[in-house]
Amino acid sequence: MKTRYWWLGFDFAVIGLAAALLWWVWQYWQSQALNIPPQVSIEPSPPISAYPPVANVEPELSAPPYLLIPRLPWPWWDREAKPSTTIRPPKLKPALPEHIAKLVKSVHEQTKVTRSYDPTYVKLAYPGGDVEPETGVCTDVVIRAFRAQGVDLQKMVHEDMRKAFSEYPKTWGKRSPDPNIDHRRVLNLKTFFERKNKALPISDNPDQYQAGDLVIWQLNEKQFHIGVVLKERSEDGQRPLIGHNINEGANIEDVLFAWPIVGHYRYFEPILANAKLSK
């Protein structure tokens, strides 16, 4: 009888030790899973309503849903250590309006095809004339991008020069408009956009230059250059990149402030894609 009671007491002791070991393992696992010491004060995030709404943009979760579920606090008896469960909304990047996106896409496509620079005078078809797509000058980048929007600068510049030829530069000694070359000259485009009231202030703030805008620089006393502002940003995120062709084919580069800016134009306003475009 004494032997029987002795084994029963031994069984209870083993069960108690096993329960204590399991309790310790469970507490250690909780501490490693949450990894928050007691009495940690976590400042709650602002409510989602405090962020400005962005239309027509599908939000993306910053993490899979199962990673956003808060774990129980540790220690389990210390309710003051429970962190805030408010989730900050992700930073959204609105997509470009469709009519601007087409223009920007055209510039990207040109960089794959136009790999040389050639300012040679070429007799063109009219309207819709163009030099070989493998070559061109800086103005051809703009002309081709505008044609992706159904805007033919060759035709529009020629018609405007016929109406007001005296308003355009006389640098080339022309006595009448020439549809083969007029739209391919930077100063003529500069005059055309200003006559159409598309000029914007010249600024040192890179955020004033939006995707689809045009920028004209003065390289030296006699040379001018034009490029298209894109959505992509420089490596430091400070400046929008530029699509242009300056002696080496169509390229996308961080050159917004590489030369003195003498013109800033926005022909396509950031309107809804289904709205009527200004021409």
C-alpha positions, 0 to 999 in steps of 0.5 A, spaced: 500 500 500 505 504 501 508 503 494 502 504 491 501 511 494 509 513 493 508 512 485 501 516 485 505 522 488 511 521 483 506 521 478 503 528 480 510 531 481 511 529 473 505 532 471 506 538 475 513 539 472 511 538 465 505 543 466 510 548 468 515 547 462 509 548 457 507 554 461 514 557 460 515 555 453 508 558 451 511 565 455 517 565 451 514 564 444 509 570 446 515 574 448 519 572 441 513 573 437 511 580 439 518 582 441 515 589 445 517 590 452 512 592 457 510 599 458 512 601 451 508 607 448 506 607 441 503 613 438 497 612 434 497 613 427 492 619 424 485 617 422 485 615 414 480 620 413 486 625 415 489 623 408 487 627 402 483 622 397 486 620 390 481 619 385 481 613 380 487 609 384 486 602 386 490 602 393 495 596 394 496 593 401 503 594 404 503 587 406 499 581 405 493 581 410 495 576 415 501 580 416 497 586 418 493 582 424 496 584 431 498 579 435 497 579 443 501 583 447 506 580 452 506 579 457 499 577 457 497 580 463 500 587 461 494 590 457 498 597 457 503 594 452 498 593 447 500 597 441 496 601 436 492 597 431 491 603 426 494 601 419 497 607 415 494 607 408 499 606 403 502 612 399 498 612 392 501 614 386 496 617 381 496 614 374 497 619 368 491 621 365 490 617 358 491 623 354 498 625 357 500 617 358 499 616 350 504 622 349 509 620 355 509 612 352 511 615 345 517 618 348 519 611 351 518 608 344 522 613 340 528 611 345 528 604 342 527 606 335 531 613 334 538 612 335 541 617 331 541 625 330 541 628 323 539 635 322 539 635 314 534 638 310 529 633 308 523 634 303 517 631 307 510 629 305 504 634 307 501 633 312 503 628 317 510 628 314 516 625 318 523 623 317 526 616 317 524 614 325 531 611 326 533 619 326 531 626 327 533 632 331 530 634 338 524 637 335 522 631 332 521 627 339 516 633 340 512 632 333 512 624 334 509 625 341 504 630 339 502 625 333 500 620 338 495 625 341 492 626 334 496 633 333 500 634 327 505 640 329 507 640 321 500 642 319 498 647 325 505 651 325 505 651 317 498 654 318 499 659 323 505 661 319 501 663 313 497 667 318 502 671 321 509 670 318 511 676 320 511 674 328 516 668 327 523 669 327 527 671 321 533 667 323 533 663 317 532 668 311 526 665 309 521 669 305 515 664 306 513 658 310 516 652 308 512 646 311 518 641 310 522 645 316 519 650 319 516 645 325 522 642 326 526 649 328 525 650 336 524 657 335 518 656 331 515 652 336 517 657 341 513 662 338 507 657 336 506 655 343 506 662 346 501 665 340 497 659 343 497 661 350 501 655 352 506 658 356 507 657 363 512 661 368 519 659 368 521 656 375 527 653 379 522 648 383 522 642 379 515 640 382 512 646 377 514 641 371 509 636 370 509 630 365 507 632 358 510 639 359 515 642 354 521 645 356 526 649 351 533 651 353 538 655 350 545 652 349 549 657 347 548 664 343 545 661 337 543 654 339 536 652 342 534 645 345 527 642 346 525 636 350 518 633 354 517 632 361 516 625 363 513 622 369 519 618 372 524 622 377 531 622 378 535 617 382 534 622 388 527 623 386 528 631 386 527 632 378 522 629 373 526 626 367 526 629 360 525 625 353 530 629 348 535 628 342 541 632 343 546 629 338 545 621 340 538 619 339 532 619 343 534 618 350 531 619 357 535 623 362 536 627 368 537 634 364 531 639 367 536 644 369 542 642 365 542 648 361 538 655 362 531 654 361 528 659 356 521 656 355 516 652 359 509 650 355 503 645 357 499 644 351 495 638 354 492 640 360 491 635 365 484 634 364 480 627 364 481 622 358 474 622 355 474 630 355 475 634 348 482 636 347 484 643 346 488 644 339 
